[in-house]
Amino acid sequence: MKNIIYTCLFLTGLFLSGCEEPEKGIPVNENDISPAPVSNVEVKNIPGGATLSYALPESENLLYVVAEYSIHNGVILEKKASYYNNSLTIEGFPDTNPYEVKLYAVSRGDKKSSPVSATINPLTPPVVSVFGSLSAIPTFGGVNISFENNNEADLKITVLTTDSHGDLYPAETYYTKRKNGSFSVRGFEPVERKFGFYIRDRWENYSDTLFAELTPYYEEKLDKSKFRAVELASDTYQPHISIGMTAMWDDIWNANQPVFHTKPNTGIPQSFTVDLGAKAKLSRFKFYHRLSGNGGQGSDGQYNAGDPQILQVYGSNDPTDNWDSWTLLGTFQSVKPSGLPGVQFNAEDIQFACVDGEDFEFPLDAPAVQYLRVKTTKVWGGVTYVYYSELTFWGEVQ
């Protein structure tokens, strides 16, 4: 028998015949048998799941341990852990009910041991706890939703509202793994309407639905064709290359388009001034960060170098170079949704900063103004210049 096996392997190397080569690092065991079961199983319940630790059997042909369980509808799911580990974590449970889990030791020949059963009692799953933290309030042009996601679970928050027939439809779905945060859904008239909010996770577990009758605040997008650059003596308005402040209101933002980039070594803080072309009580603004080159992976874009991290917006109707003629409308701090340290970022960060744009709201008691002076007091990369890709303002024109 052994001569036949060796011959087959030899012919495989020479003629690429149909004989299969054993997987590297896993020796063939002609006498493969089911291993002994795991033992000393301990359960640590976690939100929406559990971590099971165990003692491995003393078996030379052990390859992995598998947990079999059902979340719902009787569908059996599996979670495997190699023989290098003595624990595994299972997730996706929709409630805190008890669930049976069966653990099997599995041989290199895919033979299972007898099962060892364990009962888990998951802690409150994120899809439930995050739903309990939801808060919805009216904002300019829509609603603002805030949440707490302490386990940083991968979730989808769906916002419902009614169409012209009074039927509910999904207005927007917000994807997040943030520990906490808020987002707004806009584009609605300032009339009372019904909104609904629910959460689902990647295992298709759904929360209940929260309903609220809310009236969005009135706002309109300011006409950028009326914007003009104002050159004040103590401002920093000269561009690094050739594109000036107009790049901030051309409605174009991505890595291949011009941005307003001040000259290196011009210092922080620094400011620039804009004439809005009309007096308006401002409601909010959206700041589009510069998307770096190399598919967003370069060092000249979001959350790096001259990307503004903290900025102040001042307003005036009778502007001079003297700051006494300006009223502080608000101080705003940019955030990185992922919370990753340093210059690290992920796809959610890029979507948030460079594609969707970062939203900031002005205080409700902010006065109506025609001129804005934007002062950058801190940049993400600690350099002495700034760059802005786009600024968009909303409010009520007077």
C-alpha positions in Angstrom: 0.0 0.0 0.0 2.8 2.4 0.9 4.6 1.7 -2.4 1.5 2.7 -4.3 1.2 6.0 -2.4 4.9 6.9 -3.0 4.6 6.0 -6.7 1.5 8.2 -7.0 3.2 11.2 -5.4 6.3 10.8 -7.6 4.1 10.7 -10.7 2.3 13.9 -9.5 5.6 15.8 -9.5 6.6 14.6 -12.9 3.3 14.5 -14.9 0.8 16.7 -12.9 -1.5 13.7 -12.6 -4.7 13.7 -10.6 -3.3 12.6 -7.3 -3.7 15.3 -4.6 -0.7 16.5 -2.7 -1.3 16.6 1.1 -1.7 20.1 2.6 1.6 21.4 3.7 2.2 21.2 7.4 -0.6 18.6 7.9 0.7 15.1 7.7 -1.5 12.4 6.3 -2.9 10.1 9.0 -4.0 6.8 7.6 -5.4 5.8 10.9 -7.4 9.0 11.5 -9.9 8.7 14.3 -12.2 11.1 16.2 -10.3 13.0 18.9 -11.5 13.1 22.5 -13.8 16.0 23.3 -12.8 19.3 24.9 -13.2 19.6 28.6 -13.4 22.2 31.4 -15.6 24.5 29.4 -16.0 28.0 30.9 -18.4 30.6 29.6 -17.9 34.4 29.7 -21.0 36.2 28.5 -20.5 39.4 26.4 -23.0 41.8 24.7 -24.7 39.7 22.0 -22.6 36.6 22.5 -20.1 34.8 24.7 -16.5 33.7 24.8 -16.0 30.0 25.5 -12.7 28.7 26.9 -11.8 25.0 27.2 -9.1 22.4 27.7 -7.9 20.8 24.5 -7.8 17.0 24.3 -4.4 15.3 24.1 -4.7 14.1 20.5 -2.0 14.2 17.8 -4.6 14.4 15.0 -6.5 17.4 16.4 -6.9 20.2 13.9 -9.5 22.6 15.3 -12.5 23.1 17.6 -15.9 24.1 16.3 -18.9 25.6 18.0 -22.3 24.9 16.6 -25.3 27.1 17.6 -28.4 28.6 16.3 -29.3 32.3 16.5 -32.8 32.2 15.0 -34.9 30.1 12.5 -33.1 26.9 13.5 -30.2 27.7 11.1 -27.0 26.1 12.4 -24.0 28.4 12.5 -20.4 27.5 13.1 -17.4 29.2 14.6 -14.0 27.5 14.4 -10.7 28.0 16.4 -7.5 26.2 15.5 -5.7 23.9 17.9 -3.3 26.8 18.7 -6.1 28.4 20.7 -8.1 27.3 23.7 -11.1 29.7 23.3 -13.4 31.1 20.7 -16.0 33.9 20.7 -19.5 33.7 19.2 -21.6 36.7 18.4 -24.9 37.9 16.8 -27.5 36.8 19.4 -30.5 39.1 19.4 -31.5 39.0 23.0 -30.4 37.8 26.5 -32.2 34.4 26.4 -30.2 31.2 27.1 -28.8 29.4 24.1 -27.2 26.0 23.8 -23.8 25.7 22.2 -22.2 22.4 21.2 -18.4 22.2 21.0 -16.6 19.5 18.9 -13.0 18.7 18.6 -12.2 17.9 14.9 -9.5 15.7 13.5 -7.3 16.4 10.5 -9.5 14.0 8.6 -12.6 16.0 9.6 -13.9 13.6 12.1 -15.7 15.0 15.1 -15.5 14.1 18.7 -18.6 13.6 20.8 -20.2 17.0 21.6 -19.8 19.0 24.8 -22.8 21.3 25.5 -22.6 24.7 27.1 -25.3 27.2 27.8 -24.7 30.9 27.3 -26.7 33.9 28.4 -25.6 36.8 26.2 -25.6 40.2 27.7 -27.8 42.9 26.1 -26.8 43.0 22.4 -25.6 46.3 20.8 -28.6 46.4 18.5 -30.8 46.7 21.6 -28.6 48.9 23.8 -27.8 51.4 21.1 -31.5 51.7 20.2 -32.1 52.6 23.9 -29.6 55.4 23.6 -31.2 57.0 20.5 -32.3 60.6 20.7 -33.9 62.5 17.8 -34.5 66.3 17.8 -35.4 68.7 15.0 -32.6 70.5 13.2 -32.3 72.8 10.2 -33.9 71.1 7.3 -34.4 67.8 9.0 -33.7 65.8 12.2 -30.6 65.1 14.2 -30.0 61.6 15.7 -27.5 60.9 18.4 -26.4 57.6 19.8 -24.1 55.7 22.2 -22.4 52.6 20.9 -20.0 51.6 23.8 -19.1 48.3 22.2 -18.3 49.9 18.8 -20.5 47.4 17.1 -20.9 47.5 13.3 -24.5 48.8 13.0 -26.9 50.4 10.5 -29.3 53.1 11.7 -32.2 53.7 9.4 -34.3 56.8 9.4 -37.9 56.5 8.1 -40.3 59.3 7.2 -43.6 59.6 5.2 -44.1 60.2 1.5 -46.8 62.3 -0.1 -49.3 59.4 0.5 -48.4 59.1 4.2 -46.5 55.9 3.7 -43.2 55.3 5.5 -40.1 54.9 3.5 -36.3 54.8 4.4 -35.0 58.4 4.0 -31.4 57.4 4.9 -29.3 54.6 6.4 -26.3 55.5 8.4 -23.5 53.0 8.8 -21.2 53.3 11.9 -18.8 51.6 14.3 -18.3 54.8 16.3 -18.4 54.6 20.1 -20.8 57.6 20.1 -21.9 60.2 17.6 -24.7 62.0 15.8 -25.8 62.6 12.3 -28.5 64.6 10.5 -31.0 63.7 7.8 -32.0 66.8 5.8 -34.0 68.1 2.9 -37.4 68.5 4.5 -39.8 71.5 4.7 -40.4 73.2 8.0 -43.7 71.4 8.6 -44.4 68.7 11.2 -43.9 65.1 9.9 -43.5 61.6 11.2 -40.1 60.1 11.6 -39.1 56.6 12.6 -35.7 55.2 13.6 -34.5 51.6 14.0 -31.2 49.7 14.1 -30.0 46.4 12.6 -26.7 44.6 12.8 -24.7 42.4 10.4 -26.6 39.3 11.5 -29.9 40.9 10.4 -31.1 41.4 14.0 -33.5 44.4 14.2 -34.3 46.7 17.1 -37.8 48.1 17.7 -38.8 51.3 15.9 -38.8 54.7 17.6 -41.4 57.1 16.2 -41.5 60.9 16.7 -43.5 63.8 15.2 -40.9 66.5 14.5 -40.9 69.9 12.7 -37.6 70.7 10.9 -36.3 74.3 11.1 -36.3 76.4 8.0 -33.1 76.9 6.0 -31.9 77.4 2.5 -28.5 76.9 0.8 -26.7 80.2 0.3 -25.9 81.2 -3.3 -22.2 80.6 -3.8 -22.2 82.7 -7.0 -22.4 85.7 -4.8 -19.5 84.9 -2.6 -16.4 87.1 -2.8 -13.0 87.0 -1.2 -12.1 89.9 1.1 -8.5 90.7 1.6 -7.8 92.1 5.1 -4.3 93.0 6.1 -3.8 90.6 8.9 -5.5 87.7 7.1 -3.7 84.9 5.2 -5.3 84.8 1.8 -2.4 84.4 -0.7 -2.4 80.8 -2.1 0.5 78.4 -2.0 0.4 78.0 -5.8 -2.1 79.8 -8.0 -5.6 78.8 -6.8 -7.1 81.3 -4.4 -10.1 81.4 -2.1 -12.6 80.8 -4.9 -11.6 77.1 -4.8 -13.6 76.9 -1.5 -17.0 77.7 -3.2 -16.7 76.1 -6.7 -18.8 73.0 -5.6 -16.0 70.7 -6.5 -14.1 68.6 -4.0 -11.9 65.5 -4.5 -8.2 64.7 -4.8 -7.9 65.8 -8.4 -9.3 69.3 -8.0 -7.8 72.6 -6.7 -8.1 73.5 -3.0 -7.4 76.7 -1.1 -3.9 76.1 0.2 -2.1 78.8 2.1 1.7 79.2 1.8 4.0 77.2 4.1 5.3 78.9 7.2 2.5 81.4 7.3 1.7 80.5 10.9 -1.1 79.2 13.0 -3.6 80.6 13.9 -4.4 82.2 10.5 -7.7 83.6 9.0 -9.4 84.5 5.8 -12.6 86.6 5.1 -15.6 86.0 2.8 -18.4 88.2 1.7 -21.5 86.1 1.4 -23.2 88.6 -0.9 -26.3 88.8 1.3 -27.1 89.1 5.0 -28.2 85.8 6.4 -29.0 84.2 9.8 -26.8 81.2 9.4 -28.0 77.7 10.5 -25.0 75.5 9.6 -22.1 74.9 7.3 -20.5 71.9 5.8 -16.7 71.6 5.6 -15.3 69.3 2.9 -11.8 68.1 3.8 -9.1 67.8 1.2 -8.9 64.2 0.0 -5.2 63.2 -0.3 -3.7 61.6 -3.4 -3.0 57.9 -3.9 -6.6 56.9 -3.3 -6.7 58.8 -0.1 -3.5 57.3 1.3 -1.2 60.2 0.7 0.1 62.6 3.4 -1.4 65.8 2.0 -5.0 65.4 2.8 -7.5 64.4 5.4 -6.5 64.3 9.1 -2.9 65.3 8.3 -0.7 68.2 7.5 -2.7 71.4 7.0 -6.2 69.9 7.4 -8.1 72.1 9.9 -8.9 70.5 13.2 -10.2 73.5 15.2 -11.6 76.6 13.6 -13.6 79.6 14.7 -16.2 81.4 12.6 -16.7 85.2 13.2 -19.4 87.3 11.6 -19.8 91.0 10.9 -21.9 93.5 8.9 -19.3 96.3 9.1 -16.0 94.5 8.8 -12.5 95.9 9.4 -9.2 94.3 10.0 -9.7 94.9 13.8 -11.1 91.9 15.5 -13.3 94.2 17.6 -15.6 94.6 14.6 -16.3 90.8 14.6 -18.6 88.6 16.6 -17.6 85.0 17.4 -20.4 82.8 16.0 -18.9 79.5 17.1 -15.8 77.4 17.7 -15.9 74.1 15.9 -13.7 71.0 16.2 -13.3 68.4 13.5 -13.6 64.7 14.5 -12.3 61.5 13.2 -15.1 58.9 13.4 -12.8 55.9 13.8 -10.9 57.5 16.6 -7.7 56.0 15.2 -4.5 57.6 16.5 -2.1 59.9 14.6 -2.5 60.0 10.9 -4.3 56.7 10.7 -7.8 56.6 9.2 -10.2 54.2 7.6 -12.8 54.2 4.8 -15.5 55.6 7.2 -13.3 58.6 8.0 -12.8 59.4 4.3 -16.5 59.1 3.6 -17.3 61.3 6.5 -14.7 64.1 5.9 -14.1 64.2 2.1 -17.2 62.7 0.4 -20.2 63.6 2.7 -18.5 66.6 4.3 -18.4 67.4 8.0 -21.5 69.3 9.4 -21.4 72.1 12.0 -24.3 74.0 13.3 -24.4 77.6 14.5 -26.1 78.6 17.7 -29.7 79.5 17.4 -29.0 83.0 18.8 -26.3 83.8 16.3 -26.9 87.2 14.7 -27.5 87.6 10.9 -24.4 88.6 9.1 -23.0 89.2 5.6 -19.3 88.8 6.2 -17.5 85.8 7.7 -14.0 85.5 9.0 -12.7 82.0 9.5 -9.8 81.5 11.9 -8.0 78.2 11.9 -6.4 77.7 15.4 -5.2 74.1 15.0 -4.4 71.7 12.1 -4.3 67.9 12.3 -0.7 67.7 11.2 0.9 70.4 13.3 2.2 72.4 10.2 2.1 76.1 9.6 -0.3 76.3 6.7 -3.9 75.2 6.0 -6.0 73.9 3.2 -9.8 73.9 2.6 -11.5 72.0 -0.2 -15.0 73.4 0.1 -17.3 75.4 2.4 -21.1 75.4 2.0 -23.4 77.5 4.2 -27.1 77.3 4.9 -29.5 79.7 6.7 -32.2 82.2 6.1 -31.4 85.2 3.9 -32.7 88.4 5.3 
